[in-house]
Amino acid sequence: MLHHHGTGPAGVTVPGMSQTRLIEVETAILAKNDGIAASNRRVLDALGVFSVNLVSSPGSGKTTLLCRTIEMLGAAPLAVIEGDQQTSNDADRIRATGARALQINTGKGCHLDAQMVGTAIDALRPLPGSYLFIENVGNLVCPAAFDLGEDAKVAILSVTEGEDKPLKYPDMFTAAKLAILNKTDLAPHCDADLDAYEANLRRVNPAITVLRVSARTGEGMAAWISWLRAGLQEKAR
């Protein structure tokens, strides 16, 4: 088996730039991002806002899950930040539920960063004691390294993606506090082994909480809502 991670410790190559310089640039970018994320966290903590960063592959069902979540939370105050490379389609879907949403288009960027989210927080002005949902760009690699100031990363994995997905993309699932195994209603139709999904998630992150959910049928949604409410209550202490 070949393990090719670029040609040096940086893991990537850029013409005209040494591996040492690449590492310096990456370190500086992450350090700057972490500083802004810490500022975002202070703002949200002061307001008692419980924030979650929803991360996944494209097509895992993040937006459908979020729409059902908003419906089930009822009158609870909340706001949503939507990240996509192009279009406002997802933000439009969220606004159709009556929730406040702000769309961020990243262009060729493959993830949201703390600066983008900080600007969105300023624009949305989350209410004290509310929820803030951040739906990141669909990507299982880039968002893992970027702290946005959230309370928790929530990784969403659909049953159609393959039981070995956590093993192929361990960084994302290691960074997540919670994994939602979504679209469980499709499991019988694609021979998905839900126990194998859970076992592989815990191989890369023994502490991760796993919920089996179908946003379409509502299966498992009550446990997800309970997890969110517990997180908000914890912020109020």
Secondary structure, DSSP 8 states (H G I E B T S, - for coil): -----TTSTTSS-BTTB-HHHHHHHHHHHHHHHHHHHHHHHHHHHHHT-EEEEEEE-TTSSHHHHHHHHHHHHTT--EEEEEEESS-SHHHHHHHTTT-EEEEEE-TT--S--HHHHHHHHHHH---TT-EEEEE--S-SSGGGG---S-SEEEEEEETTS-TTHHHHSHHHHHH-SEEEEE-GGGGGGTT--HHHHHHHHHHH-TT-EEEE--TTT-TTHHHHHHHHHHHHHHHT-
